Amino acid sequence: KPSLIPQQKSINDEEQANCQLDKGGILSYSFFPQVERLPWQTFLVIVFLVIIPSVWYILLFTMMGFGSKTMYYFSETYPGSGGTRNYNLGGIMTIIFFLNIVDSNEWTSKCGKLFYKLSTASIVAAFVMYVLIITDDHPYGPICLFLIITPLWLLLSKFLIPQHRKVGTRIYMSWLSGPMLFVSIIICTTWTFWTLSVADHQWNAIYQINHQTSYCKPDFTEHPNCVRVNTESDACFEAAIGAGIVYDEDCEKSCVEVYDGCLNSFILWIGPLLVGFCLFALSFVCTFMRASTTEKDIINFGKLCGFILFVGWCGAQMSGIGSGIVTAIMLIVFTLFLVAGIMITVSFNGRERSAQAATITRKLEEKYGSFLDIGKGIFITTCMPGIILYLAISAINQFVRRQREIYLGHVTGGHRGWLTRVGSDQYAYFKSWNRTAVFKYGVYSGIGFIVVNVLLAKFTIVFMSWLIQRTQSAPLPAVTGVIALAGFLMFLVPVIPGVPIYLTLGIVLVPAGKETMGYAFSLCYSIFVGLVLKLFASAFQQKVIGQLCSNYIFVRQAVGINSVLIKSTRLILSEPGITIPKVAILIGGPDWPISVLCGILRLDLASIMVGTLPTVIIIVPSVVTGALLYMADEKYDDGVPVFPWASTVGAICTACTTLILFGTATFAIYYMEQVSSSRIDEINAIVTDEEVQIADERESYGKEVYAQATKWSVVPFRQKIVLVSSLTYAIASCYMVFLFPEYCFVEFGLTSTIERDLNGNFLNLIQPMGILSCALLAISCSLLAIFLHWSKRKTADTLKRIVDENSSGVELG
C-alpha cells in the first residue's frame, strides 16, 4: 500500500531535478513553479480541496455562474456609498485600533483569550462583508478575497485530514504547488473553451451593455442628452443578446459610452481567468516552502511580481480599458505579496524567518548596495501615509502601556521611549539611513511617476488618437507615410515604448487598406510596416545617436560601461546570429535605451539587426489588437456589431502581447544575471575603458565629499525643511493621481477623439485635481532645485577647504 506522505528527496537530488535546462537554456527553475512529487491519492485530495473555493468563486462572481445575479443583488441591496458601508468600515477600523493599543494578543487570561478570538473572528467576518457590499463599485474585491481565503482554507484543511496532521506546515504548504498549478490550467482551459464555443459568451459591445445595465449606473456627465425621456437615471437604449442594441428616438449611438466607466461586466467575464492566474501565483509561492528554497528564489519572486505589475500596466494602457484595470492589477499584486507574507510567516518559525531575512539583506547590500538608497526613496514615496499612521498608532500604544504600568501595575517591559520597543528599533534603523540621499531619490521617484503617468500614458495616447482621426480618409500610401514618420519620431523619445506605435498601425493602416487589399493582406502589410519601422528606428538610434554619444566620456560613464552588468550585456549582444539571450535583451529591454546602448558599445549593426528580427512576435499581436479595436467599433445601422467576436479575440491578443513582454523581460534579466556570475573570466577579459575609469575615480572622490558635506546631521535646519517639503509635495501629487485618477484626468483611449471626448482641446484631458497635482509637483521640483543648488555650493566649499588644508600641510612640511 503506497504511503500518503511523499518521501523527501535530498536537496542535491531535488536541485539537480529542478535545475535541468534545455539546450538553449530557455527554461529556468527560478521563474517557474516547481512541484513536489506526491502519491496520486494525496494529489487528488489536495486538488479537490483547491477546487472547492475555486468553484464557489466561479459560481458566485463570474459569468460562468451566477455572477450577474450576485452583482445585481449587492448593487440593489447596498447601493452607492455611505450608510452600511461606512458603518461596516468604521467598525472594522475601531476594533483593530482598540485591539492593537491594548496589546490584546498578549492577554493570558481565559476571558482575554476568548475576547481576542471573538474579536478577530468579528473583524474577518466584517471585512468579508465589507468587500462584498462594495462589489458594485469595486468588482475586483472578491478576487482579492479569493486570493486570501484559498491558502487559509487549505491550511485549515490540513488539520481536518488525519494523514495530513502529522506533516509539518512547511512541507504541507510545499505540496500545494502541483495541485494549484494543475487546477489553474484546468480552469483557464475551461474558460477559453466556454468563451470560444458559444458566440453569446464572447466579449463585445452587446454583451457588455446587456450585463452592465443590470448593475451599473450610467454616467451622463459627458452625455447629458442620453437620459431616457421621463426618467432621471435610465439610458436611452437597451441591449439584449440576439436582438442587438435598440435606441430610443433621437438617441445617439455614442450614448453607449455612458457605461464605459463600469468594469463590472469585464471583471465578471474574465473572472475564471483571474482565478487561474491567482492559483498559478499561489503555486509559485508554495515552491518557496520546499527544503531547498534559497534567498535567490524569494528575490526572483519579488522580481516576478514587479514585472507582472509593470507589464499589466502596459497591457491595460494598450487595451484602452483604463485606470480601473490598473487599480485592479495593483491590488491583486499587493494582495499576492500579503498572502505570500502570511504563508511564509505560518510556514517558518521565528528563528528561520530572522535568518532568512538577514541573509537576504546581506545579499542585497553586497550586490545592490549603491542602489539601496534609490529603493528606500521609492519606499518612502509610496508608503509615507502608512508610515505616519503606523508611528501614530505605535505612539498611542506606548502611551496606553505606560498608563497601564502606572495605574494598574502591569509589567510592560520597562521601555521608556515615545514609541513601542519595536517602533523605536525601526525608527532607529530609519535614522541610520543616508536620509539626504533617500529623500532626494524619493522626490525623483515622484517626478518619474507623474512624468510616466501623464506624459507617457496620457498625452501619447492623445497624440496617437489625434493622428488616427486625421488619417482616416487619406489614401493608403499617404497614411503609411504619415504614420511611419510619426512612429519614427516617437521611437526617438526615450520613454515611449513601441507597443502603442504598433497598435496605431493596426488601427489606422488596416481600415485604410481594407477596401483595396482586404483585411488579411492589410493586416500583413501593417505588420511589415511595423517591422521595417522598428528596424530603421533601431539602426538610427544605434548608429546616429548611440555611436555619436560614445565619443563623450560622460555618456560612457553614465551607462556604466565598465560595470559587470554592461559587460555582461556586451558579451551577450556580441554573439553572432540569433541566440535566445541576445533576442531576450533586444526584445525584452526598453526600445530606445537598448538600441542606443548598442551604439555606445559600438556593436556590429548587422548582427544587432538580425537579433532584432524576432521582435515580430510582439508586433504581430500588437497590430492585431489594434485592428480588432477598430473592428469592434464597426456596427450596423441598428447598433449590432459587424464583428461581435472582435472584442474577445482582442482581449486574447492583448493577453498574448502582455505575456510575451513579460516573458522576454524576465529572460533578459535572468540571462544578464546568469552571464555575470558564470562567465566571469570572459567579462574580465573585456578591455576596461581607461578614460571612464579615471573619471569614475574622480567622481568617486567627489561623491564621498558630497556625502560628507550633505550628511543629514550637518544639513542646516532651513535646508532640511526645503527637502522635506519637496518630498511632501511630491508624495501628495503622486497620491492624487493614484487614488483619484478619474478626478485628475478624463478617461481617453486610442479610439477616443479630441473633438468628442475633450471638447476640441487636448488640454481638457487634465481636470482640476490633475492641475493641482501638476502644480504641487512643480513646487516640489522648485524646492528640490533650491536644495540641489545649496548642496552643490556646500560640496564646492568643502572641496576648497580640503584642498586648502592639504596645501597648508604641504607648505608646513
N, C-alpha and C positions, 0 to 999 in steps of 0.2 A: 504494500500500500504506500503510495508516494506521500511524502511529508508535505503538509500545507505551508510549512515555513521554509523558504528557499535557503540554501546554504550560501553563506557569504564568501565571495571569492577574495583572494588576496589582492592587495592594492596593485601589485605589479601586473597580475593577470588581467585585472579589470582595466588598468590603464592601457595595456597592450591591446585589449579588445576594443576599447573605445577610441583609441588614437589612430586607428587604421585609416589611412588616406588613400584616395585613388591615385593613379599615376600622375594626374595633372595637379594633384593637391587641391581638388575642388572642395571637398568636404572637410570640415574641421570640427572636432568634438566640442570645441569651445563655443560654437554658435548654434548647435542643435541639441535638443534634449536627448540624454542618454537614459535608457530604461534598464531596470533590473530584470533579470530572468526569474520568472515566477512559475510555480506549478499552475497548470491550466485551471484547477479548481479555485485557487486564490485569485488568479487573474480575473476569472468570470465573476467572482463575488464582488471584487472591487469595481469592475465595470458596471455591475448592476447598481452599486452604491453611487457611482458617478452619474449614472443615467437618471436617477430619481430627481435630484434638483434640476437637472437639465431639461427633463420632460416637463416638470412643473413650470419652469420659466417659459418654455416654448408654448405651452398651452395657455398660459395666462397673459403673456406680454408680447406675443408675436402674431403675425397674420396667419401663420400655420395653425394657430389655435384660436383662442377667443380674445385676442389682443384688442380688437376694436371694441368689443363689449366691455372689457375691463377699463379701457381708456375712457369710454363714454360714461361708465359708472362713476369714476373718480372725478371727471370733469363736471358732471352734474351734481354730485353729492358735495364736493368741496370746490366750488367754482372760485376762480380768481385768487387774490391774495388777502391776507388778514384773517380774522376770525379764528377758526380751529387751527389753522396753520401756525399763526403767531403764538397761540396758547401752547401748542404742542412743542414748538421750538423753544419757547421761553421756559417751559417746564423741564426740558432736557438740559438746557444750559444751567438752570438753577440747581438741579440735583447734582450735576457733575461738579459745579463750583463748590457746593457745600461739602460733598464727599472728599474733595481734594484738600480743602483748607483745614478740615478736622482730622486728616490722616486716617480715614475710615479703614483703609487697607491694613492698618497696624492694630486695629482693635482685637483684643484677645478674649473678651467675654463671649458667652454663647449668644446673648441678645445682640451684642455688637456685630458678631459674625453673621447672624441671621439678618439683621438690618442691612448689612453691607451687601449680602447676596440678593436680597429682595430689591434693594435699590438698583443694583447692577442689572438685574432682570428687567426692572421697570425702564431703565434707560435704553436697553436693547429693544424692548417692545415699542417704546415711544419713538425711537429712531426709525425703526422699520415702518411704523405707521406714518411718520412724517415724510419719509421718502415716497411712500405710496400716494399720499394725498397731494403731493406736488408733482405727480407724474404728468399731468396735462401741460404744465409749464416746463418741466424738466424730464422729458421722456427717457433720458439716459440714466436716470436714477436707479431703476430696477436692475439694469445690467451691472451697475457698480455693486448693488446689494447682492446680486448673484455671485459676483466675484469674491465677496467677503464670506457669504454664508456657506458656499460649497466646501472650502477646506475645513471650516468649523464643523460642518456636518460629517465629513469624512473622518475627522479626528474623534468626534463623538462616537461614530460607528465602530471605532477601534475597541472601545470598551463594551460594545454590545455583542461582539462576536467572540466567543470563548477562545478560539485559536489565536486571535489577534491580540488578546490581552497580554500574552506572555512576551510579545515583541516590544522592543524599545521604541519610543516615539519617533526617534530619528530614522531608524530602519524602516518603520512602517510608512513614514512620510515619503521615503525614497521609493517604496513600492508603487506609489500612486502615479508616478510619471508615465509608465506604459499604458495603464488603463485610461488615463486622461487623454493621452495622445491618440489612442485608438478611438475613443468616443468623439473627440474633436473632428477626426477625419470622417467618421460616420455622419455626424451632424452636418458638416459642410457639404458632403456629397449629397445627402438627402435634400438639403435646401436648394442646391444647384439643380437637381432633378425636378424638384417641386416648382421652381421658378421657370425653367425652360420647357417643361412638359405641357403646361396649360397657358394659353395666351392671357387669360384673366389674372394670372399670378405675376405677370411681368410689370415692372415699374414704368409707368407712363403717366401722362397728364390726367387721364380719366381715372386711373386707379388712385392716383394721389388725391385728386379733388373729391372723389367719391367717399374716401375714408376721412379726409380732413374736415369735411363739412359736418361730420358727426360729432367731433370733439374739439375742433379748433375754432377759435373766434377770429373772424376775418378782420384784417387791418385796413381800414378805409382812409388812413392818413394821406396816402399818395393817390387814392382813387375815391374821392368823395362822391362821385356820381355813380358808383357801383352798388349803392344801397338799394335794395328792393323797395318798390313803392309800397307805402302804408306799413313799413316796418322800420325798425331802428338798427337792427344788428344782423339782418339776413342779406346775403349777397344776391345779386340779380340773375343768378344762373344756378342750374343743378346739373349733376353728373351721375350717370349710372352705367355700370359695366354692361356693354352690349347695346346701349342706347346713345352713347356719346354725351356731349355737353349741350344742354338746352339753355339758350339765352332768352331772357325776357326782352320785350320790345325796347329799343333804344339802349340796350346793354352792350357795351363794347367787349370785344374778345380779350382785350388786355385786362379785363376785370378779374380773370383767373389769378392774377398776381396778388390778390388780397390774401391768399393763403401761402404765399411764398415764405413767410417768416416762420411758419409752423413746420417743425421737423418730426412731429409725432408719427405720421404715417411712414416716413422713411425709416425711422428707428424701429418701428414695428415690423416693417417689411424685411429689413436686414438683420433683425434680431437673432435668428438662428446662426447667422454667420458670426455675429458678435459672441455668441455662446461658444462657438468653435474656437474663435481666437482666444477667448479667456481661458478655456481649458488647455489650449496649446501653451499659453503663457504660464499657467499654473504647473503644467508638466515640466516646463523649463525650470521653474523654481524648485520643484521636487528633486531635480537632479543634484542640487547643491546639498542635499541631505545624505548623499552617498558617502561612504567612508573615505573615498579617495578625493573628495572635494578639496580644492585648493583656493587660496585667495584670488588666483587668476580667474577662476570660474565666476566668482562673485563680481569681480571688476568687469568681466565681459558681460555679465547680466546687466549691469548698470549701463554699459555701452549699448546693449540691445534695446533697453527701454528708451534711452536717449534718441537712438536712431528711429525707433517707432514713432516717437513724438514728432521728430523733425520731418520724417517722410510723410507721416499722417497729415501734418500741416501742409506740406506741398500738395498732397493729393486733394485735400479739401479746397485749397486755393484753385487748383486747376479744374476741379469738377464744378466750380461755381456754386457749391452748396452753401458756403459762407461760414460766418464765425460760430454759428451754433454747433456745427460739426467739430470745429477746432476745440471748442469748450468740452464737447463730449469726449474727444480723443484725450485731451489733457486730464480730464477727471478719471478716465479709465486707467491711464498710465499711472496717475497718482495713487489710485486705489490699488493697482498692482504692486507698487512699491510698499504700500501699507500692509497688504496681505503678505508679501514676502517677509517683511519685518516681523509680523505676527508668527508666521510659520517658523522662522529661524529662532525666534525667542522661545517658542514652545519646544522646539526640537533640540536645542543646545542648552546646556546648563550655564550658569553664570560664568564659571571659570573658562569654559570653551568659548563663550561669546567674547569675553575680555581678551583672551589670547588671539582670537581671530581678528578682532578689531585692531589690536596692537600690531599684528603682523601686516595687515592691510595698510595701516597708517605709515608704518616704516617703509613699506614698498613704495607707497605714493610719494613720500618725502625723498626717497632715493632717486626715483625715476622722473618725478614731475615737480621737484622742489621749486624750480624757478617759476612754475605756473600755478602754484597753490594759492598765491595771493589773488590771482585772477578768479579762481574758483571761489575763494572766500568772498570776494567782492560781489560776484553773482549771487552767492548765498544771501548776503546782506540785502541786496536789492530785492530779491524775490521773497524773502521771508521776514523782512523788518517788522511788519504789523504783528505777525505771530510771535516774534521775539519779544516785542514790547509787552504783548499780552501775557506771555509766559513769565517774564520778570515781574509783572504786576501781581500775578497770582502767587508767585513764589514769595514775594514780599508780604502779601496778606497771610499766606500760610505760616510764614515765620512769626508774624505778629500774633496770630492765634496761638501758636506753640508757646510763645513767651508768656502770654496771658494764662494759659493752662498751667504753666510751670509756677507762675507767681501766685495765682489764686486757688488752684486745685491741687498743687503739689505734684503734678505729673512730671515724670522724668522725660525730657525731650532731647537728651544727648549733650546738653551744655553748650551748644553752638550759639555764638553771640553776634553773628552778622545780621545785616538787614535783609538778607536773603536766606533761604534754607541752605543746608550744607551743600547739597547737590547744586543748587543755583549759584552759590558762592564759588564753588570749584569751576563751574562753567564760565562764570564771569571772569574769574582769574585767568582762565585759559584764553578768553577773548582779549584780555588786556595784554597778553603776551604776543599778540599778533602785531605785525607791522601795520598799524591802523591807518597811517597816512596812505600807504600803497593800496590797502584794502578798500578804503573809502573812495580813492581815486578810480580804481578799477570798477567799483560799484557804480559810479557815475557813468563811466564809459559803457558799461553793460546796459544801463538805462537808455543812453543815447542810441546804442546799437539796436535795442529792441524797438524803439519808436521809428528809427530810420527804416528798419526792415519791415515793420508792420504797417508803415504809412507809405514811404516812397516806393518800396518794392511791391508789397502785396496789394496796395490800393491804386496808386497812380499808374503803375504799369498796366494793370487791368483796364483802367480808364482809357489809357492811350491805345491799347490794343483794340478795345471796343470801338473807339472813335475811328481807328483805321479800318476796322471791319465794315462799319457803316459807310465810309467814304468810298470803298472799293466794291460795293455791292453791284452796281450797274455797269462797271467797267469791263471791257473785254479781257479774256484770259491773259494775253501777253502783257498788257498794261498792269493788270492786277499782280502778276508774277513779279514784274519789275519793282513795283512799289513795295510789295510785301518783302521781297528779298532785300531791298535796300534798308527798309525799316528793321528787319530782323538782323541784318549785319550790324547796323548801328547799335542795336540793343545788345548784341553779343559783346560789343566793346565796353559795355558798362559792367564793372566787376561784380556787382551784387545781383545782377539779373540772370537767372538760370535759363537753360534752353527750353524747358518744358512749355512755358507759356507761348514761346515762339512757334513750337511745333503745333500746339493747339490751334493757334491762329491760322496756320497754314491749312489745317483741316476745315476750319470754319469758313475760310474765305475762298481757297482755291477749288474745293470740291463743288460749291454752288456755281462758281464761275465757269467750270468746265463740264458740268453735268449735261448741258444741252448738246455739246459737240462730241464729248468723249464718253458720256455715261458715268455713273457713279463709280464703277470699279476702276476704270482707267484714270478717272480724275483723282481717285484715292492714291493709286500708284504714282501718278505724276506728282502729287503733293508730297509723298514720301521721298521721291527722288529729289525734289527741290530742297526738302529739309536736310537730306544727307549732304548734298552739294554745298548748301549754305553753312552747315556745321564744319565741313572740311575746309572751306575757304576762310571762314572766320578763324578757325584754329590755326591755319597756316599764317594768316595775317598777324594774329596775336603772338605766335611764336617767333616769326622772322622779323617783323617790324617792331613790335612793342618789346617782347622779351629780349631778343638779341641786341637791340639798341640799348636797352636798360642794363644789360650785362656789362657794359663798359664803365658803369658807375660803381664805385666801391660800396657806397652806402646802400645801393639796391641789393647787391650780392650779400651784404651784411644783414640787411633786413630779412631776407628769406632764409638766413642761417645756412649758407652754402657749405659751411664746414661741419654742420651738425650731423649726427648719426642718422637722423630721420631723413634729411635731404640726400645724404649719400646713399642711403638705402633706396630712396626713390630713384636716384640716378642709376643705380645698379639694375633696378627692375626695368626702367624705361629704356635703358641702353640695349636690352636684349633684342636680337633681330626677329623679324616676323611678328606673329601673333601668339602671345602666351597669355595664360589666364591671369597671372598677377599684373601684367602690363595692361591688359584690357580693363581689369577691375579698377586700376587707378585712373586711366584715361576716361572711363565712363562714369565710375562712381564718384570721382572727385568733382569739385566745382569747375565749371567750364573755363571761365576766364583765368583764374589762378593757375590751373594745371597747364594750360597752353602757354601762358607767359613764363611759367617756371621752366618749361621745356626749352624756351628760347634763352633764358638766363643760363641754363646749364649747357647751352649750345649742343643740343642733341640733334641727331640726324633727322631732317624733316620727313624724308620718305618713310623711314621706319615708324615715325610717330603717326603719319597719315594712315599707314597700313593698320597700326594698332587702334586707330580711331574708327575704322570702318564698322566694327561691331556695335557702334552707338546706334545703329539702325534698330536694335532691339528695344531702344527707348523711343525712337522716332515713330516707329510703326504704331504702337498702342496710343501714343500721344496724338498723332494725326487722326487716327481712327476715332478717338474720343472726341476731338474737335468736330469731325464730320458728323458724328452722332448727335452732338449738341445742336447742330444746325437741323439735322433730320428730325430730331424730337420736337422742334418748333414748327415743323411743316404740318398744317392742318387743312382739312376740307372746309367748305363754307359753313358747315354745321358745327365746326369746332372739333370734329373727330380727328385724331392724329393720322397722318398718312402712313407713318411708320410707328405703330404702337410699341414695337419691340425695341426701338432705338434707345430709350432711356435705360432699359435693363441691360442691354449689351454695352451701353456707355459706362454704366456703373462697374461692369465686369472689366472693361478695358482700363478704367481708372484704377481699379484694384491691381490689375496686372502691371501697370506702369509704376504704381507705388511699390509693389513687391520687387520689381526689377531695380528701382532706385535704391531700395533698402538693401537688397542683396549685393549689388555692386559696391555700394558704400561700405558695407560690412566687410566684404572680401578685401577691399582696398586697405582698410585699417589692419585687418588680420595679416595680410602679406607684408605690409611695411614693418609691422612688429616682428613677424617671423624672420624676415631677412636681417633686421637689425640685431637679432640675437643669434642667428645660426650661421651668418656669413661675415663674421667679424673680420676675418683675415682679408677678404676681398674689399670690405669697407675701408679698412686701414690702409690698403694699398692705393686707394684713390688719392691723388695728389691734393694736398691742402692748399687752399688759396692763401698765400702768404700776406698779401695786402689786406685781406679781410681779417686774417689772424692778428695782424698788428693793430688794425682798427678795433678789433674785439678787446684786445688787451688794454688799449687806451680807454675804451668805453667802460670796461670792467672797473677800472680805477675811478672813472667818473661816476659810475653807479654807486660805488662804495661811498664816495664823498657825498653824493646826493642823498643816499640813505642816512648817512650820519647827520647831514645838515637838516633833513626834514623828518628826523625821528620824532614821533608824536610827543614825547616828553619835552622836547625843546621847541616845538612849534608854538608861537605866541597864541594867546587866547583868541585874539581877533581873527587870526587865520584859521584856527580850529572852527570858529563859528562859521566862517565863509565856506570851508569844505563840507562841514556837516549840513549846512543849509543847502548847498548844491546837491548833496546826496538826497536830502529830504525832498526837494523839488523834483528830482529825477524819479524817485520812488513814487511820489504822488502822480506824476504824469503817466508812468507805466501802469499803475493800478487803475487809473481812469480808463485807459484803453483796454485793459484786460478784463475788468469787471463789468464795464458798461459799453461794450463795442457798439450796441445799437443806438446809443445816445451820442457817440463820438463820430460815427461815420454812417453814411447811407449804404445799405446793402447793394452791392453792384457787382455784376458778373460780366463775362465776356459777351454774352448775348444781350446785355442791357444796352441802353442808348443814353447819351448825354441829354438829348432833347427831351426824351420821355421821362427818364428817371432822375435827372439832375436839373430839369427846367432850363436846359440850354447852356448851363455854366458848370464847367467841371469842378470849380471851387466849391460848389454846393455839396460836393461829396463830404466835406467836413462840416459837422454840426457844431452847435455852440460849445458842448462839452469837449469836442475834439479840438476846437480852437483854444479853449482853456488849457487842455493838456499840452498842446504845442507851445503855448505861452510859458507854462511852467518849465518846460524843457529848455526854452530859450533862456529863461532866468538861470536855470541850473548851469547851462553852458557858460553864461557870462560870469557867474561866481567861480566856476572851475577855472576859467581863463585868468581871473584875478589871482587865484591860489597858485596856478602854474607860473604866473609871472613872478610872484613872490618867491616861490621855490627855486626858480631859475636864478634870480638875483642872489638868493641866500647861498646857493651852491657856488656861484661865482665868487662871492665874498669868502667863503670857506676855502676854496681852492687858492685864492690870492693869499689868504692868511697862511696856509700850509707852505706855499712857495716862499713867502717872506720868512717864515720860521726856518725853513731849510737853508735859505740864502744866508740868514744871520748865523746859523750854525756853521756853515762853510767858512764865512769870514772870520768867525771867532776861532775856528780851528786853524 
